[in-house]
Amino acid sequence: MADYFTHFSCLLDVGTPDHAARALALYNALSEEGTSEEPPSEEPPSEGFLLSIQPEHGGSQLWMRDDVTGDPERLIEFVKRCAAEFSLKGRWGFQYANTCSRPRLDGFGGGAHVLDLATGETVAWTYTGGWLAQVLDGGDPDE
């Protein structure tokens, strides 16, 4: 049996060390929400992602990454919450890789996502799952 993983590692600058400390409380609230779904989901709770404030990143940057596997959707939700809470501006983005523990034809891919922090809107995104098969079947690579 194969195991599937999603890997990422990225930074978010929240402006000040105080904001970074407050972001930990937002992270904990999001983590608690993920474990108390109503009604209970048939799927296990999301692994989410790990968060820390690393001194080498100046104390105002959050380092977000997967442990064994991560959840890009939860990461995006967290970044949107931080952007609203701390009035962040500009663009932020990350890329991720989908991998598999065994050779599988559909076991590898990835993507990237860019947000406008001021509005919380997606600027652009891409996902490679299915892209190769679509293009090989004669589809438009830009769709």
C-alpha positions in Angstrom: 0.0 0.0 0.0 1.3 3.5 -0.9 1.2 6.5 1.4 0.6 9.9 -0.1 2.1 13.2 1.2 1.9 16.9 0.6 5.1 18.9 1.5 5.6 22.6 1.8 7.8 25.1 3.7 7.1 28.9 3.6 7.3 32.1 5.5 4.7 34.8 6.3 5.9 38.2 7.6 3.3 39.5 10.0 5.1 42.7 10.7 6.2 42.6 14.4 7.2 40.0 17.0 4.0 40.9 18.9 1.9 40.0 15.9 3.9 36.7 15.5 3.1 35.8 19.1 -0.6 36.6 18.6 -0.5 34.5 15.4 0.3 31.5 17.5 -3.1 31.9 19.2 -4.8 32.1 15.8 -3.0 28.9 14.8 -4.2 27.1 18.0 -7.8 28.2 17.4 -7.6 26.9 13.8 -6.1 23.6 15.0 -8.9 23.2 17.6 -11.6 23.9 14.9 -10.1 21.1 12.8 -10.5 18.6 15.6 -14.1 19.5 16.5 -15.9 19.1 13.2 -19.7 18.9 13.5 -21.0 16.6 12.4 -18.1 14.2 12.6 -16.4 13.7 9.3 -15.8 10.2 7.8 -12.2 11.3 7.1 -9.6 11.7 9.9 -8.8 15.3 11.0 -6.4 17.1 8.8 -2.7 17.1 9.8 -2.7 20.8 9.0 0.8 22.1 9.3 3.5 23.1 11.8 4.1 26.7 12.8 7.0 28.4 14.6 8.7 31.7 15.0 12.4 31.3 14.1 14.9 33.8 15.5 16.9 33.7 12.2 13.8 35.0 10.4 13.7 38.2 12.5 11.0 37.3 15.0 8.2 38.7 12.8 8.1 35.9 10.3 6.1 32.7 10.8 7.7 29.5 9.4 4.9 27.2 8.2 5.7 23.6 7.0 4.4 20.1 6.9 5.4 17.5 9.5 4.8 14.3 7.6 2.2 15.7 5.3 0.4 19.1 5.3 -2.9 20.6 4.2 -2.5 23.5 1.8 -6.2 24.6 2.3 -5.7 25.0 6.1 -2.5 26.9 5.4 -4.3 29.3 3.1 -7.1 29.8 5.7 -4.6 30.6 8.4 -2.8 33.1 6.2 -6.1 34.8 5.4 -6.9 35.0 9.1 -3.5 36.5 9.8 -3.8 39.0 6.9 -7.2 40.2 8.3 -6.1 40.3 11.9 -2.8 42.2 11.2 -4.0 44.3 8.2 -1.3 42.8 6.0 -0.8 44.1 2.5 0.9 42.8 -0.7 1.1 39.4 -2.1 2.0 36.1 -0.4 2.4 32.7 -1.9 3.7 29.2 -1.5 4.3 26.1 -3.5 3.8 22.5 -2.5 4.8 19.0 -3.7 2.6 15.9 -3.7 4.6 12.8 -3.3 4.1 9.1 -2.8 5.9 6.5 -0.8 5.9 4.0 -3.8 6.1 4.4 -7.5 2.6 5.3 -8.8 1.7 6.8 -12.1 -0.5 9.4 -10.5 1.4 9.7 -7.2 3.4 12.9 -7.9 2.5 16.5 -8.6 2.2 19.8 -6.9 1.1 23.3 -7.2 1.4 26.9 -6.1 -1.0 29.5 -4.7 -0.8 33.3 -4.5 -3.0 35.5 -2.3 -3.6 39.3 -2.2 -3.2 39.8 1.6 -5.3 43.0 1.7 -8.4 41.3 0.2 -7.9 37.6 0.9 -8.6 36.9 -2.8 -6.6 34.4 -4.8 -4.4 36.2 -7.4 -3.4 33.0 -9.2 -2.9 29.3 -8.6 -1.8 26.2 -10.4 -2.2 22.5 -9.7 -0.4 19.8 -11.8 -2.6 16.9 -10.9 -4.3 15.8 -14.1 -2.4 18.4 -16.2 0.0 15.9 -17.8 -2.8 13.5 -18.8 -4.9 16.3 -20.2 -2.1 17.6 -22.4 -1.1 14.2 -23.6 -4.7 13.6 -24.6 -4.5 16.7 -26.8 -5.9 19.2 -24.3 -4.9 22.8 -24.0 -2.0 23.1 -21.5 -3.3 26.6 -20.5 -6.7 25.4 -19.4 
